[in-house]
Amino acid sequence: MLVDDGGQPDHADERMVIECQDAVVNAAVLESLMEDLDEAISLLRDANEDHWQAWLQRGRDQLANSDAHGAEHILSAFGGMGSLNDLLLAQGPADDRLHELRESIWRGCRAVTDSSAP
């Protein structure tokens, strides 16, 4: 459920948060996560990395629909052989930026999942 920080429904989506069990993910954390996901998705689309672009898009869509499982979906892309961590873009500066975004996205998703833990 999307709510504003006062606990009231936020139909404008300006201060989006996700309610997880009894916790609420900080609006600034979620906004930053969504911005980082948008940028990473764009970088991956530009590099024709369709698999990881679609993976992040699916998780982003879930988060945008107040579904904290989107963070779990995104986190499952990290770690192990062939993971998002292993992806290198041949575009130099774009690869550096993707590395920064991966770290930020991981932290943001952890904040969501940590808030939703029972």
C-alpha positions, 0 to 999 in steps of 0.5 A, a space after each residue: 500500500 502506498 502511503 504518505 509519511 502521515 499514514 494516509 493514502 498518497 494518490 499523487 505518488 509524490 512521497 511513495 513508501 512501501 508498508 512492509 508488515 509493521 514497518 514503513 520504508 523511508 520515502 527518500 530511500 525508496 525514491 532514490 532506489 527507484 531513480 537508480 533502477 530507472 538509470 540502470 534500466 536505461 543503461 542496460 537497454 542502451 547496451 542491449 542487455 535485455 535480460 538484466 534490463 527486464 529483470 530490473 524492470 520487473 522488480 521496479 514494477 513490483 516496487 512501484 505497485 507497493 510490492 516489497 517482493 520486487 526488492 527480493 526479486 532484484 536482490 536475487 540477481 546479485 551473487 553467483 556466477 553469471 549474476 548481475 555483478 559479473 556484467 561488464 559494459 564495453 562502454 567504459 564510463 557506462 560500466 563505472 556508472 553501472 557499478 555504482 548503481 548496482 551498489 546503490 540498488 543493492 543497499 536500497 533493496 536491502 533496506 526494503 527487505 530488512 524493513 519487511 522482515 518479521 
